[in-house]
Amino acid sequence: MKILCSVACRWFALLALLIGTPFHEIATAQTGIQYDVVIQGVSESSLVKDLQSVSDTYGLKEKFPPTMQLLRYRAEKDTEKFTKVLRAQGYYGEKTRVAIDDKSQPVQVVFKVEPGPRYTFKTISTNVKDKSKDLALPSPAELGLISGEPAMARAVIDAQGTLLGRIKDQGYPFPKIQEQRVVVDHRTRHVDVTFDVDPGPPARFGATQFSGLQSVNEEVLSRKLPWNKGDKFNASLLPKLRNNLTDTKLFSIVRIDYAEELDKDGLLPIAVEVTERKHRSVRAGAAWSSDEGFGGKVTWEHRNLFHNGERLYLGIVASQINQALEGIFERPYFFRDDQSLAVNFAISNETTDAYDSQNIGSALLINRKIREKMELGAGLGFRASKVKQQGETEEFTLFYLPAHFAWDTSDSLLDPTRGGKLNVRLAPYFDATGSGSSFTKGFLVYSHYFQLFDSPFVLFAGRAAIGSIVGAGRSGIPADLRFYAGGGGSIRGYAYQKVGPLDGDTPLGGRSLLELSAELRFKITETMGFVTFLDGGTAFDATYPNFDETIRWGAGPGFRYYTPIGPLRLDVGFPLNKRPGIDSNYQIYVSIGQAF
């Protein structure tokens, strides 16, 4: 028998090959009924998709039923599912009929749907079992059940979660919906919803048990608790703790749960389970631009040096214009849980068209987190440099008082799609040799990101920067501390440092700065996209931007290839205010990460 089946299958396959029809189509055509499905009476495309998603007649269309009776059974079962979908969308007066035309080829299955009028919410009520408990219950609007809006089942389900969550936030970890009543009035086409709630016993935070720790001290986690033992229970503090622990970059997984009942003292025990990340990492990056040439950076970082989240960072930078060694040590919880101590140093050798500089510097900073994603810092720094510009060499020994303010609401470091970044830096400099020369340098930069469309993905990104140096003339300011504009991180289309005061084609630097940038970012696929950009600005000789001077503009296209570590960037910039003998026709930039 097996031999006969094998011979028959080969014969059918050969026949199918000769007539150009795949064998599986011949086989199925002879073992079932082919049919088409049509849904009539529904104009809303999203509702049609919902009906199709639950329909076996539609979803199993390629699996032909062997008899008309089974096809009819499949279609009639779908009418019950359609009723549930329509009622979930607020259509309580719906009617669905199915007609099957077995004379046509293929057979036609037609669902005739009459959704009828959409019912709306009217009265929303919440009753608490124990009236003595002081609870601030959410309004119907806060529950998402608004009088006059379509009476959708999903809205009622979501309202349950919102109601229970609000009660948990007020100290009751075990609330229950005792009864939910949904009354449909077909005469008025209104739906009334009533929730009967039992808040359960009140609770206070009990002991917190940590598990999963390997090298991180438990004190690190205890410091991140946004509550104290004995405080009134508040469920909204649990995700806050998760964010606090995730922000340390010490843990890859954080799970938080509470016990199913109160302990003998009426307290609620909390369980926190963590999985530690690898605390050491090595990173490397590279960039190339037509004005600066090749450059690369290798960094090593330890995020848990002494088991309390201490961070040590070391980096080596090497390019055709800059070679540097830099390091940062950061100690968290410096006298306060929201405060850290940072010590940084850098040794650098710069060779640019503007100047040659060998410098060494270090700074000690105390940083404080003043609110979510907002930081303020200040400290003391020292910098010694030997700078050569236009054939003259000067040496500087400076003390300075760095201060900064940072506010980052963006959603990504290398490829943000929403939010913004504000960074303000201010530093008075004092000559340590006693010459009396001093000046103050300030800089502010803000970037913001707006997603314009989902499909296709289109994002607008904007950036503005302004800087000023007061208290000294240009000659009294080291050339490597002045402001320069132009290049891949500034005004694309112009060479590095070449936008601003010049002596011939040698950049002199300025005492003030203005930069503006705008980009439209388009994502074609998950891994590919392109941008169009416009950059503008200049460095000014004056202390403050002088808008009588020419603002240089550059524009061009860019390509993005999205990788797990950030987008690979290729930009081509064209100078719109090209200066003969100074500016090239274009500049090319290649690096990891967006321009800003």
N, C-alpha and C positions, 0 to 999 in steps of 0.2 A: 504493500500500500504506500509506504514511504517513497519507494522508487517511482511509483506512478505519480505521486504528488510532485516529486522533484522534476520529473519530465514535464508535467503539465505547467509548472511554474516557469520553467525555462522556455517552453513553447509560447506562453503568454508574454513573457519578457521580450522574446524575439519579435513577436507580432506587434507589441507596443512600439518597439524600436523602429520597425518598418513603417508604421503609420504615424509616428511622431507623437504618440501619447504615452506619458509615463505609466508604468505598470500599475503603481498604487492607485492611480485614478481609475483605471479599468476595473480593478478589483473592487474598489468601494462603490463604483457606479452600479455594480451588479449585485451589491449586498445591502443596499439601503435606498432611502428616498432622499433625493436632493431637493432643497427648498431655499427660498429667500424669505427674509423677515422685514416687515415694514411696520413702523409705529406711527399711527395717524392721530391727529388731534392735539399734539403737543408742539408748541412753537418754540419754547425755551430750550436752547441747546443743552444747557447744563442738566435740565430735567430729563431730556432724552438720554444723555449719557448715564444718568443714575439708573434709569429703567433698563438700559442695555446691560449695565454692570451686574444686575441681579437676575437677568433673564437667561435661563438654560437654553431656551429656543435660539437665542442669539449667540450665546457663548459656545454652544455645542453644535453649531451649524455644520461644521466639517465632519462631525460624527453622525452619519446618516442613520436615522431610526429605520429598523427593518420593516415596520408596518405603519400604515396611516393611523391606526389606533394608538400606537406609542407616540407618534408625532402629536396627535391631538392631546394626549395625556400630558406631554411635555409643555404644550402651549397653555393648557388650562391651569396647570400648576403655576405658570408665570403670572396669570391674572391675580392670584392671591398675593404674590410678591409685589406686583405693581400697586396693589391697594395699600400695602404697608409703606412703600416708598412715597406714595402720594400723600398719605396721612402724615408721614413724618415731615413732609414739606408744607403741611397746613391745609391740604385739600381733603376735607372730610365729607364732601358730597360727591365724591368721584364715582365714575362707572367705567368698567373696562370689559369689552367684549372681544372675542377672537373669532375670526373667520378664516377658513382654510379652503382655498381653491385648488382641488386635486386634479382639475382638468388642464391646468397650465403646466408648462415645462420650463423651468423647474416649478414645483409646487409653491404657491404663494401663501404665506402665513401673515395675516394682517391683524394687528392689534388696534382696535378702535377705542381710544382713550378719551374720556370726557372728564377732565380734572374738575370742572365746576369752579365755583368761586372759592377764593382762598380765605379761610377763616382767620380771624385775628384775635390776639390776646385782649382781654378786657380787665378782669380783676385779678390781682396777684396778692396773696395773703400768706403770712408766715405766723404760725402759732407756736409758742414755746411751752413745753410741758410744765416747767417750774417757773411761774411768773415772778418769783422772788429773786431770781438770778438777774443781775444787772448786765444785760447784753445790748450792744448797739448793733442792731440787725441791718443788713444792707437794704437799700431801697430797691423797688422793682427795676429801676433803670440800672442800678449797679449790678443786679442779677442778670441783666440782659433781657428781661421780660418786660417789654414796653407796651403799654396799652395802644392798640391800633396797629402794631407790627404783626407780620405773619406768624401764626401759631405753629412754629416749627418744633418738632420733637427734640432736635439737637439742642435748641435753646433751653428747653426744660432740663435736659440732662446736665448741660453746662452750669445751669443755675444751681443745681444741687451741689456740685463741686464748689462753686463760689460761696454758697451759703455755709457749707461745712467748714471751708477754709477760713472764713471770717470768724466763725465761732472758735476754731482752734487758735487763732491769733489772739483771742481774748482770755486764754487760760483754760480752755476746756479741750483736752486732747482726744476725747472719745465721743464726739457728737454723732447722733444718728437721725436719719429721716424715718420717723415712726410710720408716717403715712403720707403719701403724695396723692392728691385728688385732682384729676383733670376732668372738668365738666364741660362737655360740648353742647352748646345750644344751637340746634340746627335752624331754629326759627330766626334768631338774630345773627347767626353765623359768628358767634363769639365763643371764646374759650376762657374759662376761669381756672386758675391754678392755685392750689392751697398746699402748703408744706406744714406738716406737724413735726416739730423738732424736739428731740430730747438731747440737751447739751451734755448730759453726763456729769460726772464729778469734776470740780475745779482741781487744778494741779499746779505744783511749783517744780521748777527744775531740780532734779536730784543729782546724784553723782554721775560724772561722765567717765565711761570706760573706753580706753583707747586700745586698739589692737592693730597688728600688722607692722609695727615699728621694727626697724632693723638697726639703723645707725643714727637716726634722728632722735634727739632727746624728747621725752614726753612733754617737757616744759614748753617746747616750741608750740605744740598743739594747744596746751592749756592757755597760753597767752592769747591765742586766737579766738577763744570762746567769747561770743558777744553777750554772754549772760554770766551771772554768778549763781552758785548753788543757793537755792531758796527763793530766787526770783520767780515772779509769776510766769507760768508757761506761755510761750508765744511761738507758734509754729513757723512764723515768717523768719525767725532767727536761725532756723536750721539751714536753709539755703544760703544765708549770709555766712554761716560758719564754713560751708562747703566752698564758697568763693574765697574766703579768707585763707583757707588751707591751699586751694589751688593756686592762688596768687603767689605763694612762697616758691613755686616751681620745684618743690621737693617731692611732690606726690603726683602719680599718674592717675590714681583712682581714689576717690573719697566716697564712702558710703556712710550715711547717717540715719539712724532709726531710734525709736524710743520704745520702751517696754509696753506690753499690752495691758498692764495694770499698775496702779500705784503701789509703792512699797509700804511697809508697816508705819512709816512716819508721814505717809501721805504725799511723798515726793515721787517724781517720775524719773527713773534712771534713763540715761542717754547712752547709746552705743555708737562709737565712731570707729570705722574700719578703714585703714588706708593701705595703699600699695606705694612704696617709695619708687621714685624715678632713679635712674642712674645719675649720680651727683657730679660726675666728671664728663666733660664733653670737649671735643676738638672740632673747630669749624674752619673752613677755608673759603675764600671768595676771590673773585678776579673781576677786573674791569679793563676796558680799553676805550679810548677815545682818540679821535684824530688830532686833538690839540695836546692832550696830556700823555698819550702813549699808553703802554701797558702798566697795570698795577695789580697788586694782590695783597691779601691779608690772611694771616693765620692766627687763630686765637685758641687759648686753652682756658677752661673755666672749671672751678670747683665750687659747688653751691652749698656745701655742708662741711666746711673745713674742720671745724672743731665741734661738730655735731649739734650746733644750735642755729644752723642756717647761715653761717658766715660764708661770704662769697669772696673768692680770689679770682681775678681775671688778669690774664697776660695776653698781649697781642703784639704781633710784629707786622709792620706795614712796609711794603717795598714797592716803589714805583720809580719811574724815570725822573720824577720831580721831588719825591719825598721818601725818606727812609726813617722809620721811627720804631721805638720800643715803648710800649705803654702798659701800665698796670693799674688795677683798682682793687683795694681791699675794702669790703663793706661789712660792718658789724651791726646786725639788727638789734632792736630792743635796748638802745643806748639811753639809759636812765628812764625811758618811757617805752611802753609797748608800741607806740606809733612813731617812734623816732629811731634813726639809724645814724651811724658814724661811717663816713667814707673817706678814705685816704687814697689819692691818686698821684701818679708820677708819669712823666713822659720825657724821653730824650729824642730829639728830632734833628734831622738835617734836611733842609729844603733848598732846592735849586730851581728857581722859576725865572721867567722873563722879568719879573718885577724886582726880585732880590735873591740873595743867597743868605741863608740863616742857619746857624747852629745854636740850638737852645735846649735848655733843661729846665724843668719846672715840676712843682709839686703843690698840692693843695689838700687841706683838711676841711671837710664839710660836714655839717650836721643837717640832716634832712628830716623833715617831719611831714607825715601824711595828715593833712588837715581835714580832708573828707575823701569820699570815694573817688579814686583816680585823680586826686589833686595833691600836689606836693609843693612844699616850700623849703628852701635850703639856704644856708649861709655859712661862711667860714673864712679861712685865712690861707693865702697862697703866696708862693715865691717863684720868681722866674728870672733866669739869667740867660742872656742871648748875645750873640755876636752877629751883626747884620751888615751885609754889604749891599749897597745900592748906588748905581751910577758911579762906580769906582771908589766910593767912600765907604770906609768900614767904621762902624760904631759898636760900642759895647754897652749893654743895659743890664742893670741889676734892680729888679722891681719887686716890691711887696704889693699885694693886692687883696681886696676883700670881696670875693665872689659871692653873689647872691642870685638865686634863680627861683622862678615860679613855673610849674608845669601842670597842665590840665589836659588829660588825654581821654576823650570819650569815643575814640575810634575803635573799630572792631578787629583790627589787625595791624601788626607792625610793618609788614612788607607790602601788603595789598589791601588797604582799608576800603570798605564800601559804604560806610556810613559814619556819622559822628565827626569829630574834629580834634585838632591838636593845637594847643597854645603853649608857647614857650617864651618866657621873658628872662633875659639875663642882664645883670648890672654888676659892674666891677669898677670901683675906684682904684687907680694905680698910683704908687708912691715910689720915688727914686730912693733906693736904699743907700746910695753913696753920699747923700746929703746935699745934692745939687738943688733941691727944692722943686724939681720938675715933677709935675703930677697931672693926671687927667682921669676922666671917668668915661667908660665905654658902656653903652647900652644897646641892646638888640632885642627886637620882638618879631616873632614869626607866628603866623596862624594859617592852618590848612583846614579845609572842610570838604566833605564828600556827600553828594546827593545822588541817589539812584533814581534816574529819570524813568526808565522802563524796565520791566521784567523780561519780556520776550519781544524783540531781542534785548539782551542786557545792555543798557546804556547808562553810564555813570558820568556825572560832572564832578570834577575835582578842581578846587581853587586854592591858591596860596598867595599870601601877601607877607612881605618882610620889610622892616624899616629899622635902621640903625643910626646911632649918632655918637660922636666922641666930642666931649667938651673939656675945656680947661687948658688946652695947649694947641699950638699951631701944628701944622702937618710935620714940620721938621723935628718937633719935640716928641713925636709919637714914633716908636719903633716901626719900621716898614712892615714887619711881619705881624703887627697888630692893627694895621689900618684896614679899611674896608675895600674889598675888590669885588667886581661883578664880572660875569661871563663864564661860560662853561656848562658842563652837564648838570650840575646841581644848582645852577643859577639862571643864566639867560642862554638857552641853547641857540646855536647858530653862530655864536661868537667864541673866540678862543678864550681859554682860561685866563682870568684876571684882566682881559683886554677892554672891558667896558668901564670907562671912567677917565680920570685925568691921565694924560699921556705926555711923555717927553719924546717926541718922535713916535716910535712904536713901543717904547718902554713904559709899562704901567707904573704910576707913582702911588696909587692908592688914594683913598679919600677919607674924610672925617664924617661922612654920612652915606647912607645907602638906602635905595628903594628898589624892591623887586616885586613883580606881579607875574603870576602864572595861572593859566587856565587850560584844562584838558577835558576832552570828551573821550571816554574810554568805552570801546565796543568789544563785547565778547562774542566771537563767532561760534566757537565750540567750547567744551569744558577746558580745553588745553590751549586754544589759540584766540588771539584778539588783536585789535589795533587801536591806535589813538591818533587824535589830531591835537596839536598844542599851540599855544601862543604864550610867549614869555616876553617880559619887558622890564626895563629899569636901567639903573646906572649907579655908579659911585660918584659922590659929589666932593669937591674940594672944600666946600663950606661945612660948618658944623651941622647944619640942618639941610634937608633936601631943597634945592633951588630949582623950581619947575620952569625957570627960564632956560635951563640947560636942556639939551636934547636927550630924550628918553629913547634908548635903543630897543628895537623890537625884533624878535626872532620867532619863526613859526616852522612847522613841518609835521610830517607823519611819524608814526612809530609802530613797531610790531611787538607783541607780547606773547611769549610762550610760557604757560603756567605750569609750574613744577610744585612738588610738595613743600619745597623750602622757599617758595616765592616766585614771582614772575621773572623770566629772563627778558631783559629790556634791550631793544634796539631802536634808537631814535636818530633821525636825520634832521638837523636844524639848518634853516636858511636865514641869513641876516636880512632883515627888511630895510635897515638903514645902513647899507654897506658903505664902508669908508675905503676909497681906493688906496691900495698899497698897504692896508692894515688888515682888512677882513678877507677871509677866504670865501669861496662861493657857497660852501656848506661845511658842516661839522658832523661827525658821526660819533655816537655814544653807545657802548655796550656794557651792561652791568646786570646785577641781580637786584630786584626790587623796583618798585615804581619810582619815578623821578621825585615825588614827594607824597 
